[in-house]
Amino acid sequence: MTATERAVDLTIAAARAASDLKADEIIALDVSEQLVLTDVFLIASGTNERQVGAIVDAIEEALHKKSAKPIRREGKSEGRWVLLDFGDIVVHVQHAEDRVYYALERLWKDCPLIELPADVHAGDGQVGPSA
Protein backbone atom coordinates (compact mmCIF):
# COMPACT_ATOMS: atom_id res chain seq x y z
CA MET A 1 0.00 0.00 0.00
CA THR A 2 1.21 3.51 -0.77
CA ALA A 3 0.12 6.97 0.29
CA THR A 4 -3.30 7.99 -0.99
CA GLU A 5 -3.74 10.58 -3.70
CA ARG A 6 -5.32 12.91 -1.11
CA ALA A 7 -2.32 12.51 1.21
CA VAL A 8 0.11 13.30 -1.61
CA ASP A 9 -1.97 16.33 -2.66
CA LEU A 10 -1.95 17.69 0.91
CA THR A 11 1.76 16.95 1.21
CA ILE A 12 2.60 18.94 -1.91
CA ALA A 13 0.46 21.88 -0.75
CA ALA A 14 2.13 21.85 2.67
CA ALA A 15 5.60 21.53 1.14
CA ARG A 16 4.95 24.49 -1.16
CA ALA A 17 3.76 26.60 1.77
CA ALA A 18 6.91 25.71 3.73
CA SER A 19 9.10 26.40 0.72
CA ASP A 20 7.52 29.82 0.23
CA LEU A 21 8.75 30.73 3.72
CA LYS A 22 12.29 29.48 3.02
CA ALA A 23 12.05 26.27 5.05
CA ASP A 24 15.15 24.09 4.81
CA GLU A 25 15.45 20.39 4.04
CA ILE A 26 11.84 19.73 3.10
CA ILE A 27 11.29 16.01 2.70
CA ALA A 28 8.22 13.80 2.47
CA LEU A 29 8.25 10.19 3.57
CA ASP A 30 5.62 7.61 2.65
CA VAL A 31 5.05 5.91 6.02
CA SER A 32 1.84 4.13 4.96
CA GLU A 33 3.52 0.71 5.06
CA GLN A 34 4.83 1.30 8.59
CA LEU A 35 1.95 3.15 10.29
CA VAL A 36 -1.80 2.71 10.22
CA LEU A 37 -2.44 6.21 11.58
CA THR A 38 -1.13 8.29 8.67
CA ASP A 39 0.25 8.02 5.14
CA VAL A 40 2.92 10.72 5.02
CA PHE A 41 5.41 12.49 7.25
CA LEU A 42 6.43 15.88 5.90
CA ILE A 43 9.53 17.27 7.62
CA ALA A 44 10.84 20.82 7.28
CA SER A 45 13.24 23.04 9.24
CA GLY A 46 13.38 26.65 10.25
CA THR A 47 16.42 28.54 11.47
CA ASN A 48 14.70 30.13 14.48
CA GLU A 49 11.51 29.89 16.53
CA ARG A 50 9.85 32.75 14.68
CA GLN A 51 10.43 31.14 11.30
CA VAL A 52 9.16 27.78 12.59
CA GLY A 53 5.94 29.48 13.71
CA ALA A 54 5.52 31.27 10.39
CA ILE A 55 6.04 28.03 8.44
CA VAL A 56 3.43 26.29 10.60
CA ASP A 57 0.93 29.13 10.05
CA ALA A 58 1.50 29.00 6.28
CA ILE A 59 1.01 25.23 6.16
CA GLU A 60 -2.21 25.43 8.18
CA GLU A 61 -3.53 28.16 5.88
CA ALA A 62 -2.63 26.24 2.72
CA LEU A 63 -4.26 23.03 3.93
CA HIS A 64 -7.32 24.87 5.23
CA LYS A 65 -7.89 25.95 1.62
CA LYS A 66 -7.98 22.24 0.78
CA SER A 67 -10.55 21.62 3.54
CA ALA A 68 -8.01 19.96 5.84
CA LYS A 69 -7.91 20.97 9.49
CA PRO A 70 -5.38 19.72 12.01
CA ILE A 71 -6.69 17.01 14.29
CA ARG A 72 -3.87 17.73 16.70
CA ARG A 73 -1.26 20.45 17.07
CA GLU A 74 1.66 20.25 19.48
CA GLY A 75 4.65 22.44 20.27
CA LYS A 76 3.60 25.71 18.65
CA SER A 77 4.13 27.83 21.76
CA GLU A 78 7.76 26.70 22.09
CA GLY A 79 8.53 27.01 18.38
CA ARG A 80 11.19 24.31 18.43
CA TRP A 81 9.31 21.29 17.09
CA VAL A 82 5.75 21.68 15.94
CA LEU A 83 3.70 18.65 15.01
CA LEU A 84 0.56 19.11 12.91
CA ASP A 85 -1.59 16.01 12.49
CA PHE A 86 -3.99 16.27 9.57
CA GLY A 87 -4.93 12.58 9.61
CA ASP A 88 -3.67 11.78 6.10
CA ILE A 89 -0.38 13.53 6.77
CA VAL A 90 1.64 14.52 9.81
CA VAL A 91 3.81 17.61 9.43
CA HIS A 92 6.92 18.11 11.55
CA VAL A 93 8.41 21.60 11.47
CA GLN A 94 11.59 21.65 13.52
CA HIS A 95 14.17 24.18 14.56
CA ALA A 96 17.32 23.25 12.63
CA GLU A 97 19.19 22.29 15.82
CA ASP A 98 16.40 19.95 16.92
CA ARG A 99 16.22 18.47 13.43
CA VAL A 100 19.86 17.43 13.65
CA TYR A 101 19.43 16.06 17.18
CA TYR A 102 16.28 14.00 16.59
CA ALA A 103 17.05 13.00 12.97
CA LEU A 104 13.55 11.81 12.10
CA GLU A 105 14.51 10.99 8.55
CA ARG A 106 17.16 8.59 9.84
CA LEU A 107 14.59 6.94 12.07
CA TRP A 108 12.26 6.43 9.10
CA LYS A 109 15.01 5.74 6.53
CA ASP A 110 13.32 2.53 5.34
CA CYS A 111 10.31 4.50 4.11
CA PRO A 112 10.30 5.68 0.51
CA LEU A 113 10.60 9.37 -0.27
CA ILE A 114 7.73 11.10 -2.02
CA GLU A 115 9.06 13.17 -4.88
CA LEU A 116 8.16 16.80 -4.44
CA PRO A 117 7.66 19.17 -7.40
CA ALA A 118 10.57 21.26 -8.67
CA ASP A 119 9.01 24.46 -7.29
CA VAL A 120 9.47 23.12 -3.75
CA HIS A 121 12.90 24.25 -2.71
CA ALA A 122 14.53 22.13 -0.06
CA GLY A 123 16.61 25.09 1.10
CA ASP A 124 20.39 25.22 1.14
CA GLY A 125 20.85 21.50 1.75
CA GLN A 126 22.11 22.14 5.27
CA VAL A 127 20.39 20.84 8.37
CA GLY A 128 21.55 22.73 11.39
CA PRO A 129 23.54 25.89 11.97
CA SER A 130 25.61 27.22 9.09
CA ALA A 131 29.32 26.58 9.22
Order of alpha helices (4+ residues) and beta strands (2+ residues): alpha-beta-beta-alpha-beta-beta-beta-alpha-alpha
